[in-house]
């Protein structure tokens, strides 16, 4: 098959390029889009549409530290950022008119990282929108029903700030065209994107958590304390605990640290120096784990950071399942205790009153909760027939 060409403005194949439908808009408010570098070449990114359409706009994509250095703000700049303390943009008085609208482009974790690591943004007044309908961005999952894509948010804000400006309806039509083109040209069952999507059930619960959980091993690990002022890199682990749900078998191992721990860090782990008297080398821990893990086990952890710890223990031979992307549909990203009742510690767990033991118990509780949720959903679908819901995506 002859490969199709690609447009390097919208980053879509030429056959679905929509650049010609993007209007030129002479907006009055300066729009500054700070883009997380991981969004720069995403084919469904809408910040490029905004920048191409608005004559008075800048799109800056770089590492966060570089963005902080390059940032140039005007005296009456305002940050478009939905938070409880933000003012409705519709309530801004004319004498307080926003001269420069700063927009963060990326997933919600990316936007939070930009806000956290660019000091100048923290002092900006924050403004929010009040969407009356869900986003039309059906090809990327938003974190809530009222969340908007970058193009939708900028259009909504500019319609309020400068209602006399023309072209916003045409810009949204170009956006709709991109969405419709993608839905029309979705991948076939042989594509990687399709296979990845099919490995998830509703709420983005992995299919591995359906059924009786006989081959599920839930695990949790701890790493050594980081150095103040430096980004901590997980690993190698100093503690690893796990339980095989099918049989109740447990694994618990402390590893010899590279340097002694102080009492503060030991208190954080809810361990003592006496507990580490039985610690073993990383090589010995790997040997013990290889005897515990069976062929067909699906090692399941809560967060990617724990998955990186597992890579040290498994020496890169095996992967594990991280549950970060599961949609619990609970407000404000609650703690695990708010999602399901507290569970008991695994009965045979060494140092089960430690932080690792508690975290493992929480993880087991979450896995069982998701298993019950997915199984109930499957039973409902068997009774009522297949639904026509769109597949669940997790924004990367």
Backbone torsions as a table, in degrees:
resi	resn	phi	psi	omega
1	UNK	NA	133.6	179.8
2	UNK	-77.6	125.5	-178.0
3	UNK	-66.4	141.6	177.9
4	UNK	-80.8	152.2	177.5
5	UNK	-72.9	163.3	-179.0
6	UNK	-124.7	138.9	174.4
7	UNK	-82.6	128.1	-176.7
8	UNK	-95.5	18.8	169.3
9	UNK	-104.1	-47.6	177.8
10	UNK	-99.4	-7.7	178.9
11	UNK	61.0	28.5	174.9
12	UNK	-109.8	156.7	173.1
13	UNK	-56.4	148.5	-176.1
14	UNK	-55.4	-32.9	-176.8
15	UNK	-67.4	-21.0	178.7
16	UNK	-120.8	20.0	176.9
17	UNK	-63.2	134.8	-177.8
18	UNK	-119.6	13.0	-175.5
19	UNK	-57.5	-36.9	-177.2
20	UNK	-64.8	-21.0	-178.4
21	UNK	-90.6	-4.1	-179.4
22	UNK	-82.0	122.9	-176.9
23	UNK	-79.4	165.9	171.3
24	UNK	-99.5	120.6	-175.2
25	UNK	-116.8	125.5	179.1
26	UNK	-90.8	77.4	-179.2
27	UNK	-79.4	152.6	-178.7
28	UNK	-92.8	-37.3	-178.9
29	UNK	-77.0	131.6	176.5
30	UNK	-71.2	123.6	-180.0
31	UNK	-108.7	119.1	178.9
32	UNK	-112.0	116.1	-179.7
33	UNK	-104.8	117.6	175.8
34	UNK	-98.6	113.5	-171.8
35	UNK	-106.2	130.0	172.7
36	UNK	-63.3	138.5	-172.2
37	UNK	-61.3	-25.3	-179.5
38	UNK	-74.1	-12.8	177.7
39	UNK	-91.9	-10.0	-168.2
40	UNK	-56.5	-43.5	-175.5
41	UNK	-111.0	16.9	178.3
42	UNK	-69.3	127.4	-175.1
43	UNK	-64.7	-20.0	-178.8
44	UNK	-104.0	12.1	-179.7
45	UNK	-69.1	134.1	-176.0
46	UNK	-100.9	-6.5	178.1
47	UNK	-63.5	-33.6	178.0
48	UNK	-63.3	-36.3	177.7
49	UNK	-62.7	-44.9	180.0
50	UNK	-60.8	-48.8	-176.6
51	UNK	-64.2	-39.0	179.6
52	UNK	-66.9	-32.9	-176.5
53	UNK	-83.3	-41.4	-172.4
54	UNK	-85.8	123.1	179.4
55	UNK	-69.9	-29.5	-179.0
56	UNK	-106.8	73.3	-179.1
57	UNK	-153.1	155.7	174.2
58	UNK	-133.9	138.7	176.3
59	UNK	-118.9	114.0	-177.3
60	UNK	-116.8	119.5	-179.8
61	UNK	-123.7	125.0	-176.9
62	UNK	-169.4	177.9	171.1
63	UNK	-63.1	150.6	-174.6
64	UNK	-57.9	-42.4	-179.5
65	UNK	-62.3	-37.8	178.2
66	UNK	-71.1	-37.2	176.7
67	UNK	-61.3	-39.9	179.4
68	UNK	-61.2	-37.1	-179.6
69	UNK	-76.4	-33.7	-176.2
70	UNK	-85.6	-9.7	-172.2
71	UNK	-65.1	126.1	176.7
72	UNK	-124.9	111.3	-176.0
73	UNK	-108.5	145.9	176.6
74	UNK	-89.5	162.9	-174.2
75	UNK	-56.2	-39.6	-178.5
76	UNK	-108.9	53.8	177.0
77	UNK	-83.0	148.6	177.2
78	UNK	-139.4	145.9	-177.2
79	UNK	-99.4	125.3	174.9
80	UNK	-83.9	103.6	-173.3
81	UNK	-154.1	116.8	-176.6
82	UNK	-77.8	109.1	175.0
83	UNK	-147.5	160.7	-175.9
84	UNK	-57.6	-31.2	-177.6
85	UNK	-84.7	-6.7	-177.7
86	UNK	-74.7	144.5	176.2
87	UNK	-83.1	148.6	171.5
88	UNK	-65.1	131.9	-176.7
89	UNK	-65.3	-23.5	178.5
90	UNK	-73.0	-12.3	-178.4
91	UNK	-97.4	4.5	-179.7
92	UNK	-72.8	124.6	179.7
93	UNK	-71.6	156.2	-177.3
94	UNK	-60.9	-36.2	179.9
95	UNK	-72.5	-12.5	177.0
96	UNK	-109.4	26.0	-174.1
97	UNK	-53.3	138.5	-179.8
98	UNK	-75.4	121.7	-179.4
99	UNK	-85.3	-32.6	-178.2
100	UNK	-139.4	123.0	179.6
101	UNK	-99.6	115.8	-178.9
102	UNK	-97.3	127.5	-176.8
103	UNK	-124.3	134.1	177.0
104	UNK	-97.3	126.1	-175.6
105	UNK	-113.7	123.3	179.8
106	UNK	155.8	-176.6	173.3
107	UNK	-67.1	169.9	179.7
108	UNK	-60.9	-42.9	174.4
109	UNK	-59.6	-37.8	178.0
110	UNK	-64.1	-45.9	-179.7
111	UNK	-61.4	-41.2	178.5
112	UNK	-64.5	-36.2	178.4
113	UNK	-66.3	-41.2	177.7
114	UNK	-61.9	-45.4	-179.0
115	UNK	-64.9	-37.9	-177.7
116	UNK	-71.0	-34.7	-170.1
117	UNK	-105.5	2.0	175.1
118	UNK	-114.0	99.2	-171.9
119	UNK	-55.4	-39.2	-175.5
120	UNK	-62.1	-25.8	-178.7
121	UNK	-71.4	-27.3	-174.5
122	UNK	-67.4	-25.2	-178.4
123	UNK	-91.3	-3.9	-178.6
124	UNK	-76.4	143.4	170.7
125	UNK	-64.7	143.4	-175.3
126	UNK	-109.7	140.5	-178.2
127	UNK	-128.9	150.7	-179.3
128	UNK	-135.5	164.8	176.9
129	UNK	-103.5	170.4	175.7
130	UNK	-127.9	76.4	-176.3
131	UNK	-60.3	139.0	179.2
132	UNK	-102.5	-5.6	179.0
133	UNK	-147.9	157.6	-178.7
134	UNK	-64.4	161.8	176.9
135	UNK	-63.5	148.3	176.1
136	UNK	-91.5	7.2	-175.0
137	UNK	-85.3	75.2	-170.2
138	UNK	-80.3	-5.4	-177.3
139	UNK	-99.2	-4.0	171.9
140	UNK	-136.7	134.0	-174.6
141	UNK	-78.8	129.7	176.7
142	UNK	-91.9	154.4	-176.1
143	UNK	-71.0	-16.9	178.2
144	UNK	-152.5	168.1	-176.7
145	UNK	-67.1	-22.0	-178.3
146	UNK	-101.4	5.2	178.3
147	UNK	-78.0	144.4	-176.7
148	UNK	-121.3	155.5	171.7
149	UNK	-71.7	168.2	-178.8
150	UNK	-60.0	-44.4	-178.4
151	UNK	-65.8	-40.4	179.0
152	UNK	-65.7	-40.7	-178.8
153	UNK	-66.6	-43.8	-179.3
154	UNK	-65.8	-43.0	178.2
155	UNK	-61.4	-44.9	179.9
156	UNK	-61.6	-40.8	-179.9
157	UNK	-68.1	-44.6	-177.6
158	UNK	-69.4	-31.0	176.2
159	UNK	-62.0	-31.9	177.9
160	UNK	-79.3	-43.8	-174.8
161	UNK	-73.8	-33.6	-178.6
162	UNK	-142.3	75.4	-175.0
163	UNK	-64.1	-17.0	-178.4
164	UNK	-82.0	-11.8	-177.1
165	UNK	-74.6	136.4	-178.7
166	UNK	-97.1	159.4	170.8
167	UNK	109.1	-9.4	-175.3
168	UNK	-68.6	-36.8	178.2
169	UNK	-62.6	-41.6	179.7
170	UNK	-65.8	-36.0	178.0
171	UNK	-63.7	-42.3	178.2
172	UNK	-68.2	-31.5	176.0
173	UNK	-66.0	-37.4	175.7
174	UNK	-64.1	-39.8	176.6
175	UNK	-62.4	-45.7	178.5
176	UNK	-60.7	-36.3	179.9
177	UNK	-64.6	-41.3	177.8
178	UNK	-60.5	-44.4	-179.0
179	UNK	-63.6	-47.8	-179.2
180	UNK	-63.1	-40.1	178.4
181	UNK	-60.7	-41.2	-179.0
182	UNK	-68.3	-40.6	178.9
183	UNK	-66.4	-31.0	178.8
184	UNK	-74.5	-33.4	-176.0
185	UNK	-108.4	38.7	178.5
186	UNK	-65.8	157.1	-176.7
187	UNK	-67.6	159.2	177.9
188	UNK	-84.7	179.0	-178.3
189	UNK	-68.8	-7.3	-179.6
190	UNK	-96.3	-3.6	-177.4
191	UNK	-86.1	154.3	-180.0
192	UNK	-62.4	-38.6	-178.3
193	UNK	-62.7	-41.1	179.8
194	UNK	-64.9	-43.7	-178.9
195	UNK	-63.2	-40.6	-179.9
196	UNK	-64.4	-39.7	-178.6
197	UNK	-65.1	-39.5	-176.0
198	UNK	-72.9	-13.7	178.5
199	UNK	-82.1	3.6	-180.0
200	UNK	-118.7	145.7	176.1
201	UNK	-98.9	-164.0	-179.9
202	UNK	-65.8	155.8	-173.0
203	UNK	61.7	14.3	-179.1
204	UNK	65.5	23.9	177.1
205	UNK	-74.5	127.6	-179.7
206	UNK	-60.1	143.3	179.1
207	UNK	-63.5	-23.0	178.8
208	UNK	-62.1	-21.0	-178.5
209	UNK	-91.0	5.7	172.8
210	UNK	-80.1	156.0	174.3
211	UNK	90.2	-144.8	-170.2
212	UNK	-97.7	0.6	177.0
213	UNK	62.8	20.5	-175.5
214	UNK	-62.3	-30.9	-176.9
215	UNK	-105.7	16.0	-179.3
216	UNK	-92.3	125.7	173.0
217	UNK	-113.4	115.8	178.7
218	UNK	-91.9	134.3	-174.5
219	UNK	-136.3	158.4	174.7
220	UNK	-149.7	143.3	179.8
221	UNK	-136.9	158.0	176.4
222	UNK	-120.1	147.2	174.4
223	UNK	-117.4	171.2	-178.2
224	UNK	-69.4	161.4	179.7
225	UNK	-65.5	142.6	178.8
226	UNK	-81.5	175.9	178.0
227	UNK	-94.2	129.5	-177.8
228	UNK	-56.7	132.8	178.8
229	UNK	88.4	-5.6	179.7
230	UNK	-118.3	145.7	177.1
231	UNK	-67.2	127.8	-178.3
232	UNK	-79.2	133.2	176.1
233	UNK	-109.5	121.2	-174.2
234	UNK	-65.1	132.1	170.4
235	UNK	110.6	161.0	-9.8
236	UNK	-69.3	165.2	-177.0
237	UNK	-72.3	154.6	171.6
238	UNK	-110.6	-11.2	179.5
239	UNK	-150.1	138.0	178.1
240	UNK	-144.1	125.0	179.8
241	UNK	-129.5	150.4	-177.6
242	UNK	-159.4	160.0	173.7
243	UNK	-143.5	134.0	174.1
244	UNK	-87.0	117.4	-171.5
245	UNK	-70.1	-29.1	-178.5
246	UNK	-65.4	-36.7	-175.3
247	UNK	-116.8	-14.9	-176.5
248	UNK	84.2	0.6	179.1
249	UNK	-61.8	142.8	-178.4
250	UNK	-121.7	157.8	176.1
251	UNK	-131.6	136.8	178.6
252	UNK	-150.0	128.4	-177.2
253	UNK	-152.5	131.4	171.2
254	UNK	-103.2	138.9	-177.7
255	UNK	-111.8	147.8	-177.2
256	UNK	-64.6	122.8	-179.5
257	UNK	-74.9	159.7	-179.9
258	UNK	-73.4	-23.1	176.4
259	UNK	-147.8	154.9	-177.0
260	UNK	-62.0	149.4	177.3
261	UNK	-93.5	147.9	173.2
262	UNK	-87.3	171.1	-175.5
263	UNK	-65.4	-29.9	-179.6
264	UNK	-64.7	-46.7	-178.9
265	UNK	-69.2	-38.7	176.6
266	UNK	-61.6	-38.2	176.6
267	UNK	-64.3	-37.0	176.8
268	UNK	-61.7	-38.4	178.7
269	UNK	-81.6	-9.1	-174.1
270	UNK	58.6	41.4	177.4
271	UNK	-128.6	171.3	178.2
272	UNK	-127.5	169.9	176.6
273	UNK	-63.4	-30.5	178.5
274	UNK	-65.2	-34.0	177.6
275	UNK	-61.4	-38.1	-177.7
276	UNK	-79.9	-1.1	176.2
277	UNK	-65.6	-22.4	179.0
278	UNK	-102.3	11.7	-179.2
279	UNK	-64.7	149.1	-178.7
280	UNK	-120.4	170.4	178.1
281	UNK	-71.8	163.4	177.5
282	UNK	-61.7	-37.7	178.8
283	UNK	-62.1	-43.3	178.3
284	UNK	-65.7	-39.6	178.4
285	UNK	-62.4	-39.8	177.4
286	UNK	-62.8	-40.4	178.9
287	UNK	-63.8	-43.7	179.7
288	UNK	-64.4	-41.1	-179.4
289	UNK	-65.3	-39.8	-179.5
290	UNK	-62.4	-29.9	177.3
291	UNK	-78.1	-28.2	-179.4
292	UNK	-80.2	-45.3	-176.0
293	UNK	-73.2	136.4	-178.7
294	UNK	-110.4	157.8	173.7
295	UNK	-61.5	132.1	-179.0
296	UNK	95.4	-11.3	176.2
297	UNK	-65.4	141.2	172.1
298	UNK	-110.9	103.7	-179.8
299	UNK	-76.2	124.7	-172.9
300	UNK	-121.0	129.5	179.1
301	UNK	-129.1	167.7	-176.4
302	UNK	-83.4	-42.3	-170.9
303	UNK	-128.5	154.7	177.7
304	UNK	-58.1	-30.9	179.8
305	UNK	-61.5	-40.5	177.0
306	UNK	-67.6	-33.1	177.0
307	UNK	-63.5	-35.6	177.7
308	UNK	-67.8	-36.1	175.3
309	UNK	-63.4	-39.7	-180.0
310	UNK	-62.1	-33.5	-179.2
311	UNK	-62.3	-29.6	175.4
312	UNK	-69.3	-41.7	-176.0
313	UNK	-71.1	-39.9	-178.0
314	UNK	-89.5	-0.9	179.7
315	UNK	55.1	33.3	176.1
316	UNK	76.7	1.1	-177.3
317	UNK	-76.9	-31.2	-176.4
318	UNK	-125.5	152.7	174.4
319	UNK	-108.0	170.3	177.7
320	UNK	-135.4	167.6	-175.1
321	UNK	-99.1	118.6	177.5
322	UNK	-101.3	137.9	-173.0
323	UNK	-99.3	20.3	-175.4
324	UNK	-59.4	-36.1	-171.1
325	UNK	-85.1	-2.4	-177.3
326	UNK	-67.2	134.4	-179.0
327	UNK	-92.1	105.9	-179.3
328	UNK	-83.5	-8.0	178.2
329	UNK	51.7	45.1	176.4
330	UNK	-122.0	146.2	-172.5
331	UNK	-70.3	145.0	170.1
332	UNK	57.4	32.5	175.9
333	UNK	47.7	67.6	-173.3
334	UNK	-70.7	169.7	174.2
335	UNK	-70.7	165.1	-179.4
336	UNK	-61.2	-34.3	-178.9
337	UNK	-62.1	-25.9	-179.9
338	UNK	-80.0	-13.3	-176.2
339	UNK	-96.2	-38.3	-179.5
340	UNK	-147.4	157.1	-178.6
341	UNK	-61.4	148.7	177.7
342	UNK	-60.6	135.1	-179.0
343	UNK	-102.7	163.8	178.1
344	UNK	-76.9	156.3	176.6
345	UNK	-69.8	148.5	174.0
346	UNK	-54.6	131.9	-168.5
347	UNK	-59.8	-40.5	-173.1
348	UNK	-97.0	14.4	-173.4
349	UNK	-75.4	127.5	173.7
350	UNK	-68.3	140.2	179.3
351	UNK	52.9	45.9	-172.8
352	UNK	-69.2	-14.5	176.5
353	UNK	-87.1	4.8	179.2
354	UNK	-78.0	169.0	176.2
355	UNK	-59.2	-41.9	-179.7
356	UNK	-62.2	-40.9	178.5
357	UNK	-63.1	-42.6	178.7
358	UNK	-65.1	-43.2	-180.0
359	UNK	-64.3	-37.1	177.9
360	UNK	-65.1	-42.5	178.9
361	UNK	-60.6	-41.2	178.0
362	UNK	-64.0	-42.2	-179.5
363	UNK	-64.1	-41.2	177.5
364	UNK	-62.6	-42.4	177.9
365	UNK	-60.3	-40.8	179.2
366	UNK	-65.8	-44.0	-179.9
367	UNK	-61.0	-44.3	180.0
368	UNK	-65.2	-38.0	178.0
369	UNK	-62.6	-47.0	-180.0
370	UNK	-66.0	-36.9	177.5
371	UNK	-61.4	-45.8	179.3
372	UNK	-65.0	-39.8	-180.0
373	UNK	-63.4	-47.8	-178.1
374	UNK	-67.8	-40.4	179.8
375	UNK	-65.7	-38.8	178.1
376	UNK	-65.0	-40.9	178.3
377	UNK	-63.4	-41.3	179.4
378	UNK	-63.2	-41.6	178.7
379	UNK	-63.3	-39.1	178.5
380	UNK	-63.7	-39.6	-178.9
381	UNK	-69.4	-34.4	177.0
382	UNK	-63.8	-39.4	-179.1
383	UNK	-71.9	-40.6	-171.6
384	UNK	-100.4	-8.8	-177.2
385	UNK	93.2	168.5	-176.8
386	UNK	-66.0	141.7	176.6
387	UNK	-88.7	170.8	179.4
388	UNK	-114.1	29.2	178.5
389	UNK	-69.9	147.4	175.3
390	UNK	-68.7	147.4	177.4
391	UNK	-57.6	147.3	179.2
392	UNK	-82.5	132.6	176.9
393	UNK	-113.9	154.8	168.7
394	UNK	-116.8	125.1	180.0
395	UNK	-68.6	134.9	-177.6
396	UNK	-93.4	NA	NA
